[in-house]
Amino acid sequence: MDDVLLGSEVVKAPSRQFKVTGWLGNEGGALTRPALRFEAANDKSVVWSVPLTVDRARADVVQSTGQSAFANTGFLVELNAASLPAGQYHLYLVEGDGAAMRACDNGRHIELGS
């Protein structure tokens, strides 16, 4: 988020407008409806899903995974989270639909101020 590596600790968003970068790959090939999801920590019914365009070069991912198919699995999304209530959110990546939806969850959390 805005060039801050997110670990398992809660990171306070610098404002309601910020960037999130990362990567999402599928050994089986193409991704179906990749998205970044925000889920409120105190109310699981508050979910915000942001579609992702996964097409940025990620040589580091190829290097670490040994998978040349992951060469263009990066994304960068600029967000305006003004419509979300203040609070803590769990961030994770998803792809697919319905019962076929798969999640990539590394335990990332952010705090959105008022």
C-alpha positions in Angstrom: 0.0 0.0 0.0 1.6 3.2 -1.2 5.0 1.4 -1.3 4.6 0.1 2.3 5.0 -3.7 2.5 2.0 -5.1 4.3 2.7 -7.9 6.8 0.4 -9.5 9.4 0.2 -6.3 11.5 -2.5 -3.8 11.0 -1.3 -0.9 8.8 -3.0 2.5 9.1 -3.9 3.9 5.6 -2.3 7.3 5.0 -5.6 8.7 3.7 -8.7 7.4 2.0 -6.9 7.5 -1.4 -4.0 5.0 -1.8 -2.4 2.5 -4.1 -2.2 -1.2 -3.7 0.3 -3.3 -5.7 1.0 -7.0 -5.7 0.6 -10.1 -7.9 -1.9 -12.8 -8.5 -1.2 -15.9 -10.5 -2.8 -19.2 -11.4 -0.7 -22.2 -12.4 -3.6 -23.3 -14.5 -3.5 -20.1 -16.7 -6.0 -17.3 -17.1 -7.6 -15.7 -14.1 -11.4 -15.2 -13.9 -12.6 -11.9 -12.4 -9.6 -11.2 -10.2 -10.3 -8.7 -7.5 -9.0 -7.1 -4.3 -11.5 -7.5 -1.4 -11.9 -5.5 1.7 -13.9 -7.2 4.5 -14.8 -5.2 7.7 -13.2 -6.9 10.7 -16.3 -6.2 12.9 -19.0 -6.7 10.3 -18.6 -9.5 7.7 -21.5 -8.1 5.7 -19.4 -5.0 4.8 -17.4 -6.1 1.8 -15.9 -4.0 -1.0 -14.6 -5.7 -4.1 -12.3 -3.9 -6.5 -11.7 -5.5 -9.9 -8.0 -5.9 -10.8 -6.2 -5.8 -14.1 -3.4 -8.3 -13.8 -0.8 -7.5 -16.5 2.2 -5.9 -14.9 5.7 -7.4 -15.3 6.9 -9.2 -12.1 10.4 -10.6 -12.7 10.8 -11.0 -8.9 7.8 -13.4 -8.9 9.3 -15.5 -11.7 12.6 -15.5 -9.8 11.1 -16.6 -6.5 8.6 -19.2 -7.9 10.6 -20.5 -10.9 7.4 -20.1 -12.9 7.9 -18.2 -16.2 4.1 -18.2 -16.6 4.0 -15.7 -13.7 6.0 -13.0 -15.7 3.0 -10.6 -16.0 1.0 -11.4 -12.9 1.4 -8.0 -11.2 -1.3 -5.4 -10.5 -1.5 -1.8 -9.4 -4.8 -0.3 -8.3 -5.4 3.3 -7.1 -8.2 3.3 -4.6 -10.6 5.9 -3.2 -12.1 4.3 -0.1 -14.1 7.3 0.9 -17.4 5.3 0.8 -16.2 2.7 3.4 -16.9 3.3 7.1 -13.9 4.0 9.3 -12.4 0.8 10.9 -10.2 -2.2 10.3 -10.4 -4.2 7.1 -9.1 -7.6 6.1 -7.6 -7.4 2.5 -7.3 -10.4 0.3 -7.3 -11.4 -3.4 -9.9 -13.5 -5.1 -10.5 -14.9 -8.5 -13.4 -17.0 -10.0 -17.1 -17.0 -9.4 -19.5 -18.5 -6.9 -18.5 -22.0 -5.7 -15.4 -21.8 -7.9 -14.1 -18.6 -6.2 -10.6 -19.0 -4.8 -8.9 -16.7 -2.3 -5.3 -15.7 -1.7 -5.1 -14.5 1.9 -1.8 -13.6 3.5 -3.4 -12.1 6.6 -3.2 -8.4 5.5 -5.2 -5.8 7.5 -5.6 -2.0 7.2 -7.1 0.6 9.3 -9.1 3.3 7.6 -9.5 6.5 9.6 -12.5 8.9 9.6 
